[in-house]
């Protein structure tokens, strides 16, 4: 099996292939593993880039691989350096490095002449200026979606005459560039808000331009617990998925507005189901005047900008375009994965819907409201079993009129929230491989564990309680998850305080 990329998805794909008795070869174009989480001061062509202050948006217990918990002394939300350390420990623990070829770029992946019969692929790689051809029985594409920045300058009239500096967020590293400047951040995703907050500490003024607005979540949720350990539970998901959709979204909107009224802060999204942004500082920075929220850009002028519904010009020195990334597979023929307007036709976000043989899969190309690492791992567990011949049907179901269904619901979209819940998606894939936990079954054999699984956070260890890849430590990991959350925070315990969470 050829695996493209040694980031989060590539590492877990390599491990899952080994678990199934397959022979993986992972190709990584850079000089080390880690993908987007490996910080470099200089931007490298063809690989993700991040700024040194990046912190994970999901907590460690909800982000761990299902048979490899984070160390208990790691912080609840991880700086990029410690998340990289975790990935390196994962690779060492499961002896993955011997299957990874560093400094090797995948140049092309093409169907073998007898693909219709064998499902094989011709893979051409390049290392040290020398190209090598290989034949693989299957391919896992784990190259991510943070390498090709989307910079639609044609959507911003007057940008060609703007005399200030502008760049895509991929080029951002340190806030020094904003010292004493008037800064405009275009776009309000996680990167946009993070950069605006950092810039506001040194800039003269920071403005965020957002056409659609956004919900805002804090990492610190009810009673000070991590947001995802409160929201991503089986009970909460059962309630949300069984209520009528209007009522469900009304409750979610009500919950998101409890901390502050988004409309009063200029953040109210146009559509109620937009994926929230994670940031702890933005509301207070708006209150203190450090950051101003504006509508979309109408026009740039020499040294200023005009916003829609606001006739006054605002002086601007620097513009940061936080406009996302394009989905791109330069090493694949266009016919293999069709991408249009950031959408790809992938069954369950994984398998191209039109291939004669299910021997190519895409991992990690998903943006759920929850940990990406457990999702990538579950995808890899499913895919590796399909490649081994043990998986479920990977073709979308066919309706009465002959049209394929399923890949529409689970199609790819980066601008809107998934049309399914994070937990529902994990359960769906887990059911394909027989790893979905049975709460009723556990209730008969292990009531305390059953209650923890249902009412508590849906931590990834739940998917190692049974089925293929069962892990003996799963039960203990679930029952001690709150201990690992509290370990790095309860560094001062007063006399007589409770030890429970």
C-alpha positions as CSV (number, residue, x, y, z in Angstrom):
1,X,0.0,0.0,0.0
2,X,1.4,3.4,-1.0
3,X,0.7,6.2,1.5
4,X,1.1,9.8,0.5
5,X,2.2,12.0,3.4
6,X,3.5,11.4,6.9
7,X,1.3,13.8,8.8
8,X,-1.6,12.8,11.2
9,X,-3.4,10.8,8.5
10,X,-0.4,9.2,7.0
11,X,1.0,8.0,10.3
12,X,-2.2,6.4,11.5
13,X,-2.7,4.9,8.0
14,X,0.7,3.3,8.2
15,X,-0.1,1.9,11.6
16,X,-3.6,0.6,10.6
17,X,-2.1,-1.1,7.5
18,X,0.4,-2.9,9.8
19,X,-2.4,-3.9,12.1
20,X,-4.2,-5.6,9.1
21,X,-1.0,-7.4,7.9
22,X,-0.6,-5.1,4.9
23,X,2.8,-3.7,3.7
24,X,2.7,0.1,3.8
25,X,5.2,2.4,2.2
26,X,4.7,6.0,3.3
27,X,6.2,8.8,1.2
28,X,6.9,12.1,2.8
29,X,8.4,14.9,0.8
30,X,9.9,16.8,3.7
31,X,12.7,15.7,6.0
32,X,10.6,14.7,9.0
33,X,7.1,13.5,10.0
34,X,4.3,15.6,11.5
35,X,2.7,17.4,8.5
36,X,1.0,20.6,9.4
37,X,2.1,20.3,13.1
38,X,5.8,20.4,12.3
39,X,6.8,24.1,12.5
40,X,9.4,25.6,10.2
41,X,10.5,29.2,10.2
42,X,10.6,29.2,6.4
43,X,7.7,28.3,4.2
44,X,8.4,25.1,2.2
45,X,6.8,24.6,-1.2
46,X,4.1,22.0,-1.3
47,X,3.7,21.5,2.5
48,X,1.6,23.2,5.1
49,X,2.8,26.1,7.1
50,X,1.8,27.3,10.6
51,X,2.7,30.1,13.0
52,X,4.5,29.2,16.3
53,X,1.6,30.3,18.5
54,X,-0.9,27.7,17.1
55,X,-2.7,25.7,19.7
56,X,-5.1,22.7,19.1
57,X,-8.8,23.5,19.0
58,X,-9.8,20.1,20.4
59,X,-8.8,18.8,23.8
60,X,-6.2,16.1,24.2
61,X,-8.6,13.4,25.3
62,X,-10.8,14.0,22.3
63,X,-7.9,14.2,19.9
64,X,-5.9,11.1,20.9
65,X,-5.5,8.1,18.7
66,X,-7.8,5.4,20.2
67,X,-5.0,3.1,21.5
68,X,-2.5,5.8,22.5
69,X,-3.6,8.4,25.1
70,X,-1.7,11.6,25.5
71,X,0.7,11.8,28.5
72,X,-1.3,13.0,31.6
73,X,1.0,15.9,32.2
74,X,0.4,17.4,28.7
75,X,-1.8,20.5,28.7
76,X,-5.5,20.0,27.9
77,X,-5.2,22.0,24.7
78,X,-1.8,21.4,23.0
79,X,0.7,23.9,21.6
80,X,1.9,22.7,18.2
81,X,5.3,21.6,19.6
82,X,3.8,19.2,22.0
83,X,1.3,17.8,19.5
84,X,4.3,17.1,17.2
85,X,6.0,15.4,20.2
86,X,3.0,13.2,20.6
87,X,3.1,12.2,16.9
88,X,6.8,11.4,17.1
89,X,6.1,9.2,20.2
90,X,3.3,7.5,18.3
91,X,5.6,6.7,15.4
92,X,8.3,5.4,17.7
93,X,5.9,3.3,19.9
94,X,4.4,1.5,16.9
95,X,7.7,1.3,14.9
96,X,6.4,3.3,12.0
97,X,9.5,5.1,10.9
98,X,11.0,2.1,9.2
99,X,8.1,2.2,6.7
100,X,8.4,6.0,5.9
101,X,10.6,7.3,3.2
102,X,11.5,10.9,4.0
103,X,12.6,13.4,1.4
104,X,10.6,11.6,-1.3
105,X,8.0,13.3,-3.4
106,X,5.1,11.5,-5.1
107,X,5.2,12.8,-8.6
108,X,2.3,10.9,-10.2
109,X,-0.3,8.2,-9.4
110,X,-1.9,6.6,-12.5
111,X,-4.0,3.5,-13.0
112,X,-2.1,0.4,-14.0
113,X,-3.0,-0.8,-17.5
114,X,-4.9,-3.7,-16.0
115,X,-6.6,-1.7,-13.3
116,X,-10.0,-3.0,-14.1
117,X,-8.8,-6.4,-13.2
118,X,-6.2,-5.9,-10.5
119,X,-7.0,-2.4,-9.1
120,X,-3.3,-1.6,-9.1
121,X,-1.6,1.8,-9.4
122,X,1.6,3.0,-11.0
123,X,3.3,5.4,-8.6
124,X,6.3,7.6,-9.6
125,X,8.3,9.1,-6.8
126,X,11.3,11.4,-6.8
127,X,14.2,11.6,-4.2
128,X,17.5,13.3,-4.6
129,X,16.7,14.2,-8.2
130,X,16.1,10.6,-9.2
131,X,12.6,9.3,-10.2
132,X,11.5,5.8,-9.4
133,X,8.5,3.8,-10.6
134,X,6.5,1.5,-8.4
135,X,3.4,-0.7,-8.6
136,X,1.1,-0.8,-5.6
137,X,-2.0,-2.7,-4.9
138,X,-3.6,0.2,-3.2
139,X,-3.1,3.9,-2.4
140,X,-4.0,6.1,0.6
141,X,-3.9,9.8,-0.1
142,X,-3.0,11.6,3.1
143,X,-1.6,14.8,1.7
144,X,-4.0,17.1,3.6
145,X,-5.6,20.3,2.4
146,X,-3.4,23.1,3.7
147,X,-0.8,23.3,1.0
148,X,-2.4,25.3,-1.8
149,X,-3.7,28.7,-0.6
150,X,-6.8,30.2,-2.0
151,X,-6.3,33.9,-2.8
152,X,-9.2,35.1,-5.0
153,X,-7.9,38.6,-5.6
154,X,-10.4,39.1,-8.5
155,X,-13.1,39.2,-5.8
156,X,-11.6,42.4,-4.3
157,X,-12.0,45.4,-6.6
158,X,-9.1,47.9,-6.4
159,X,-6.6,45.5,-4.9
160,X,-4.2,46.1,-7.8
161,X,-3.9,49.7,-6.9
162,X,-3.5,49.2,-3.1
163,X,-0.1,50.5,-2.1
164,X,0.1,48.7,1.2
165,X,1.3,45.1,1.9
166,X,-1.0,42.1,1.5
167,X,-0.4,38.3,1.8
168,X,-2.2,35.0,2.5
169,X,-2.4,33.7,6.0
170,X,-0.1,30.8,5.0
171,X,2.8,33.3,4.9
172,X,2.2,34.6,8.5
173,X,4.7,33.7,11.2
174,X,5.1,36.5,13.7
175,X,3.1,39.6,14.8
176,X,6.1,41.9,14.5
177,X,5.1,42.7,10.9
178,X,2.0,44.5,12.3
179,X,3.8,46.8,14.8
180,X,2.0,50.2,14.8
181,X,0.1,49.4,11.6
182,X,-3.6,49.5,10.6
183,X,-4.4,45.9,9.8
184,X,-7.2,44.3,7.9
185,X,-7.9,40.6,8.3
186,X,-10.2,39.3,5.5
187,X,-12.0,36.1,6.6
188,X,-13.1,34.8,9.9
189,X,-12.0,31.2,10.2
190,X,-9.8,30.0,13.0
191,X,-6.7,31.4,11.5
192,X,-8.3,34.7,10.7
193,X,-9.4,35.2,14.3
194,X,-6.1,34.0,15.8
195,X,-4.1,36.3,13.6
196,X,-6.3,39.3,14.3
197,X,-6.0,38.7,18.1
198,X,-2.2,38.4,17.8
199,X,-2.0,41.5,15.6
200,X,-4.1,43.6,18.0
201,X,-1.5,43.3,20.7
202,X,1.0,45.3,18.6
203,X,-1.0,47.0,15.8
204,X,-2.5,50.5,15.9
205,X,-5.8,49.1,14.8
206,X,-7.2,45.7,13.7
207,X,-10.3,45.2,11.6
208,X,-11.9,41.8,10.7
209,X,-13.9,41.8,7.5
210,X,-16.5,39.0,7.3
211,X,-19.3,38.6,4.8
212,X,-21.1,35.8,6.6
213,X,-20.2,36.2,10.3
214,X,-19.5,33.2,12.6
215,X,-20.4,31.5,15.8
216,X,-17.7,31.7,18.4
217,X,-16.8,28.9,20.8
218,X,-14.4,29.1,23.7
219,X,-12.1,26.2,24.5
220,X,-13.2,26.7,28.1
221,X,-16.9,25.6,28.3
222,X,-19.4,25.0,31.1
223,X,-17.8,24.7,34.6
224,X,-14.4,25.3,33.0
225,X,-14.4,22.0,31.2
226,X,-13.1,21.6,27.6
227,X,-15.9,22.4,25.1
228,X,-15.7,19.1,23.2
229,X,-15.8,17.0,26.3
230,X,-19.1,18.7,27.2
231,X,-20.7,18.8,23.7
232,X,-19.5,15.6,22.0
233,X,-21.3,13.0,24.1
234,X,-23.7,10.3,23.1
235,X,-26.5,11.8,25.1
236,X,-26.1,15.2,23.5
237,X,-25.8,13.7,20.0
238,X,-28.9,11.6,20.6
239,X,-30.9,14.7,21.5
240,X,-29.6,16.8,18.6
241,X,-30.2,14.2,16.0
242,X,-33.7,13.2,17.1
243,X,-35.2,16.6,17.6
244,X,-36.8,18.4,14.6
245,X,-34.1,20.2,12.8
246,X,-35.5,23.8,13.4
247,X,-35.7,23.0,17.2
248,X,-32.3,21.4,17.2
249,X,-30.7,24.4,15.6
250,X,-32.6,26.8,17.8
251,X,-31.2,25.1,20.9
252,X,-27.7,25.1,19.5
253,X,-28.0,28.8,18.7
254,X,-29.4,29.5,22.1
255,X,-26.5,27.7,23.7
256,X,-23.9,29.5,21.6
257,X,-25.5,32.9,22.5
258,X,-25.4,32.2,26.2
259,X,-21.8,33.5,26.7
260,X,-22.6,36.7,24.7
261,X,-25.1,37.8,22.1
262,X,-23.4,37.4,18.7
263,X,-25.5,40.0,17.0
264,X,-24.4,42.7,19.5
265,X,-20.8,41.9,18.6
266,X,-21.3,42.0,14.9
267,X,-20.7,38.2,14.6
268,X,-24.2,36.8,14.0
269,X,-23.7,34.3,11.1
270,X,-26.0,34.5,8.0
271,X,-26.7,30.8,8.2
272,X,-27.4,29.1,11.5
273,X,-25.4,26.0,10.7
274,X,-22.0,27.5,10.1
275,X,-19.1,25.7,11.7
276,X,-18.1,27.7,14.8
277,X,-14.7,29.3,15.3
278,X,-12.7,28.5,18.4
279,X,-11.2,31.5,20.2
280,X,-11.0,32.6,23.8
281,X,-10.0,36.2,23.4
282,X,-12.1,37.8,20.6
283,X,-15.2,39.0,22.6
284,X,-13.0,40.8,25.2
285,X,-10.9,42.3,22.4
286,X,-14.0,43.7,20.7
287,X,-15.2,45.1,24.0
288,X,-11.9,46.9,24.6
289,X,-11.7,48.3,21.1
290,X,-8.7,46.3,20.0
291,X,-10.6,44.6,17.2
292,X,-13.5,45.9,15.0
293,X,-15.8,43.7,13.0
294,X,-16.9,44.9,9.6
295,X,-18.9,43.5,6.6
296,X,-17.4,42.4,3.3
297,X,-14.9,44.5,1.4
298,X,-16.5,46.7,-1.3
299,X,-13.3,48.2,-2.7
300,X,-9.7,48.8,-2.0
301,X,-8.1,52.2,-2.6
302,X,-4.5,53.4,-2.6
303,X,-4.1,53.3,1.2
304,X,-7.6,52.5,2.4
305,X,-10.6,50.2,2.2
306,X,-14.4,50.7,1.8
307,X,-16.8,48.2,3.2
308,X,-20.3,47.3,2.1
309,X,-23.0,49.3,3.9
310,X,-20.3,51.7,5.2
311,X,-19.5,54.7,2.9
312,X,-16.5,55.9,4.9
313,X,-12.9,54.9,4.0
314,X,-10.7,53.2,6.6
315,X,-6.9,53.6,6.4
316,X,-5.2,50.3,5.9
317,X,-1.4,49.4,5.9
318,X,-1.5,45.6,5.7
319,X,-4.1,43.1,4.5
320,X,-4.1,39.4,5.6
321,X,-6.2,37.2,3.4
322,X,-7.5,34.3,5.5
323,X,-9.4,32.9,2.6
324,X,-8.7,29.2,3.1
325,X,-7.2,26.6,0.8
326,X,-7.9,24.9,-2.4
327,X,-8.4,21.1,-2.5
328,X,-5.7,19.9,-4.8
329,X,-4.2,16.5,-5.8
330,X,-1.5,17.5,-8.4
331,X,-0.1,13.9,-8.5
332,X,-3.5,12.4,-9.5
333,X,-5.3,12.4,-12.8
334,X,-8.3,14.7,-12.7
335,X,-10.6,11.7,-13.6
336,X,-9.6,9.9,-10.3
337,X,-11.0,12.6,-7.9
338,X,-13.2,15.2,-9.4
339,X,-12.9,18.5,-7.5
340,X,-15.2,21.4,-8.2
341,X,-15.7,24.5,-6.1
342,X,-13.9,22.9,-3.1
343,X,-16.3,19.9,-3.4
344,X,-15.2,16.3,-4.2
345,X,-17.5,13.3,-4.8
346,X,-16.2,11.0,-2.1
347,X,-18.3,8.3,-0.5
348,X,-18.2,8.9,3.3
349,X,-15.5,11.5,2.6
350,X,-13.1,8.7,1.6
351,X,-13.7,6.6,-1.5
352,X,-14.1,8.1,-5.0
353,X,-17.5,7.1,-6.2
354,X,-16.7,6.1,-9.7
355,X,-13.6,3.9,-9.5
356,X,-14.0,0.3,-10.8
357,X,-12.0,-1.0,-7.8
358,X,-12.0,0.5,-4.3
359,X,-8.2,0.6,-4.1
360,X,-7.7,4.3,-3.6
361,X,-8.9,6.3,-0.6
362,X,-8.5,9.9,0.7
363,X,-8.0,10.4,4.4
364,X,-8.3,13.4,6.6
365,X,-10.0,15.6,4.0
366,X,-12.7,16.6,6.5
367,X,-13.6,19.4,8.8
368,X,-15.8,18.2,11.6
369,X,-16.7,20.0,14.9
370,X,-14.5,17.6,16.8
371,X,-11.1,16.0,16.7
372,X,-9.7,15.3,13.3
373,X,-7.2,12.7,14.5
374,X,-9.7,10.2,15.7
375,X,-11.6,10.7,12.4
376,X,-8.5,10.1,10.3
377,X,-7.7,7.0,12.4
378,X,-11.2,5.6,12.0
379,X,-11.0,6.2,8.2
380,X,-7.7,4.4,8.1
381,X,-9.1,1.4,10.1
382,X,-12.0,1.1,7.7
383,X,-9.9,1.6,4.5
384,X,-7.2,-0.9,5.6
385,X,-9.8,-3.5,6.2
386,X,-11.4,-2.8,2.8
387,X,-7.9,-3.2,1.2
388,X,-7.5,-6.4,3.0
389,X,-10.8,-7.7,1.7
390,X,-12.6,-7.5,5.1
391,X,-14.5,-4.3,4.8
392,X,-18.1,-3.4,4.0
393,X,-19.4,-2.3,0.7
394,X,-17.8,1.0,-0.3
395,X,-20.3,2.0,-3.0
396,X,-23.0,4.6,-2.3
397,X,-26.5,3.0,-2.1
398,X,-28.6,3.3,-5.2
399,X,-32.1,4.8,-5.2
400,X,-35.1,3.5,-7.1
401,X,-34.4,5.7,-10.0
402,X,-30.8,4.4,-10.3
403,X,-29.1,7.4,-8.9
404,X,-26.4,7.0,-6.3
405,X,-27.1,8.4,-2.8
406,X,-25.0,8.9,0.3
407,X,-22.1,10.7,-1.3
408,X,-24.2,13.8,-1.4
409,X,-24.9,13.7,2.3
410,X,-21.3,13.0,3.1
411,X,-19.9,15.1,0.3
412,X,-17.0,17.5,0.9
413,X,-17.6,21.1,1.9
414,X,-15.1,23.3,3.7
415,X,-17.4,26.3,4.1
416,X,-20.3,24.7,6.0
417,X,-20.6,22.3,8.8
418,X,-20.9,18.6,8.0
419,X,-24.4,17.4,7.3
420,X,-23.9,14.9,10.0
421,X,-22.5,15.0,13.6
422,X,-18.9,14.2,14.4
423,X,-19.9,11.3,16.6
424,X,-22.5,10.0,14.0
425,X,-19.8,9.9,11.4
426,X,-17.4,8.0,13.7
427,X,-20.1,5.6,14.6
428,X,-21.0,5.0,11.0
429,X,-17.4,4.0,10.0
430,X,-17.0,2.0,13.3
431,X,-20.1,0.0,12.4
432,X,-18.5,-0.9,9.1
433,X,-15.7,-2.7,10.9
434,X,-17.6,-3.9,13.9
435,X,-16.0,-1.5,16.4
436,X,-19.0,0.6,17.4
437,X,-19.6,0.2,21.1
438,X,-22.9,-1.3,22.3
439,X,-24.2,0.7,25.2
440,X,-27.0,-1.8,25.9
441,X,-24.5,-4.7,25.8
442,X,-22.2,-2.9,28.2
443,X,-25.1,-2.1,30.5
444,X,-25.5,-5.9,31.1
445,X,-21.8,-6.7,31.5
446,X,-20.3,-3.4,32.8
447,X,-22.9,-0.9,34.0
448,X,-20.5,1.8,35.2
449,X,-18.6,1.7,31.9
450,X,-21.9,1.8,30.0
451,X,-23.0,4.9,31.9
452,X,-19.6,6.6,31.3
453,X,-19.7,5.8,27.6
454,X,-23.3,7.2,27.2
455,X,-23.3,10.2,29.4
456,X,-19.6,11.1,29.3
457,X,-17.4,12.4,26.5
458,X,-17.2,10.2,23.4
459,X,-13.4,9.8,23.7
460,X,-11.8,7.7,20.9
461,X,-11.0,4.8,23.3
462,X,-14.6,3.8,23.0
463,X,-13.8,2.4,19.6
464,X,-11.3,-0.1,21.0
465,X,-13.6,-1.8,23.5
466,X,-14.4,-4.5,21.0
467,X,-14.2,-5.6,17.4
468,X,-11.0,-5.7,15.3
469,X,-8.1,-4.0,16.9
470,X,-9.5,-4.3,20.4
471,X,-7.2,-2.7,23.0
472,X,-7.1,-4.1,26.6
473,X,-6.4,-0.7,28.0
474,X,-9.5,1.0,26.5
475,X,-11.7,0.5,29.5
476,X,-9.1,2.0,31.9
477,X,-8.4,4.9,29.5
478,X,-12.2,5.8,29.4
479,X,-12.6,5.6,33.2
480,X,-9.5,7.7,33.9
481,X,-10.0,10.4,31.1
482,X,-11.0,13.1,33.6
483,X,-7.9,12.4,35.7
484,X,-5.7,13.2,32.7
485,X,-7.7,16.4,32.0
486,X,-7.4,17.6,35.6
487,X,-3.7,16.6,36.1
488,X,-2.2,19.6,34.4
489,X,-4.7,22.1,35.8
490,X,-5.1,21.1,39.5
491,X,-1.6,22.1,40.4
492,X,-2.8,23.8,43.5
493,X,-5.3,21.9,45.6
494,X,-6.6,23.6,48.8
495,X,-7.2,21.7,51.9
496,X,-10.6,20.0,52.0
497,X,-11.2,20.4,48.3
498,X,-13.0,17.6,46.4
499,X,-10.9,15.3,44.2
500,X,-13.8,14.6,41.8
501,X,-14.4,16.4,38.6
